[in-house]
Amino acid sequence: MTDLTVAFLRLSGHRVATNVSIQLQSPENVRLIAVADYIVTDADSRFILLGEVKTGGARLSRNQRLVYQTGAIVQIKGDNASSIGLPAGTLFPALFLGENRFPGC
């Protein structure tokens, strides 16, 4: 289902990277890492959006709930988003699109 969601977003003109590790940047130096199913941006926007695809009865993990807090500063870990111009170390405010749910899968 992630592939279908990503294909739709790309056909709509968005740049999409998948399986992106992101780390919460906190003043307390709490080290929380989550893996976003996909992150989305486009050439005309400064916004970077996080999204999740959940099948069956799956829910966000504890780390995902904490890291995806809208407005939290997060940092890209690894190179999975470099193809859309977001190299490792990029900092941005988390804007969580939400979960695409497919309960019957």
C-alpha positions in Angstrom: 0.0 0.0 0.0 2.9 2.3 0.6 3.9 1.9 -3.1 0.4 3.0 -4.2 0.4 6.0 -2.0 3.9 7.0 -3.1 3.0 6.5 -6.8 -0.1 8.7 -6.4 2.0 11.5 -4.7 4.6 11.4 -7.4 2.0 11.5 -10.2 0.6 14.6 -8.4 4.0 16.3 -8.9 5.5 15.8 -5.4 9.0 14.6 -4.6 8.8 11.5 -2.3 11.4 9.5 -0.4 10.6 6.3 1.5 11.8 4.6 4.6 13.5 7.8 6.0 15.0 7.6 9.5 14.4 10.8 11.4 15.5 11.8 14.8 13.8 14.1 17.3 16.0 17.1 18.3 15.2 17.9 21.9 16.7 20.3 24.4 17.0 17.4 26.8 19.1 15.5 24.3 16.6 12.7 24.3 17.5 10.5 21.3 14.3 9.2 19.6 14.5 7.8 16.1 11.5 6.8 14.0 11.3 5.6 10.4 8.8 7.4 8.3 7.1 5.4 5.5 7.5 8.4 3.3 8.3 12.1 3.4 6.9 14.5 0.8 8.0 17.9 -0.6 7.7 19.7 -3.9 9.8 22.2 -5.8 7.7 25.2 -4.8 7.4 24.5 -1.1 9.6 24.8 1.9 7.4 22.3 3.7 8.4 18.7 4.3 5.6 16.4 5.3 5.8 13.0 7.0 3.4 10.2 6.2 2.6 6.7 7.3 0.7 3.8 5.8 -0.8 1.3 8.2 -2.4 -2.0 7.3 -4.6 -4.3 9.4 -4.8 -3.0 12.9 -1.3 -1.4 13.0 -0.8 1.8 14.9 2.0 4.3 15.2 4.9 3.2 17.4 5.7 5.1 20.5 8.7 6.7 18.8 6.6 7.7 15.8 4.0 9.3 18.0 6.7 11.4 19.8 8.9 12.2 16.8 5.9 13.2 14.5 4.6 15.8 16.9 3.7 18.7 14.7 6.3 21.5 15.1 8.9 19.3 16.7 12.3 19.8 15.1 13.5 16.6 13.5 16.7 15.6 11.6 17.1 13.3 8.7 19.4 10.4 9.4 21.0 8.5 6.6 20.7 9.0 2.8 17.2 7.8 1.9 16.0 11.4 1.3 19.0 12.7 -0.6 17.3 11.9 -3.9 14.8 14.6 -3.2 17.3 17.2 -2.0 17.3 16.4 1.7 20.7 15.1 2.7 21.5 13.5 6.1 21.6 16.1 8.8 18.8 18.3 7.3 16.7 19.8 10.1 13.0 20.7 9.7 9.8 21.1 11.7 7.7 18.0 11.6 4.4 18.3 9.8 2.6 15.0 10.0 0.2 14.2 7.2 -1.3 11.4 9.2 -1.9 7.8 8.6 -3.2 6.2 5.4 -5.2 3.3 6.8 -6.0 0.1 4.9 -7.7 -2.1 7.6 -8.5 -5.0 5.3 -4.9 -5.6 4.2 
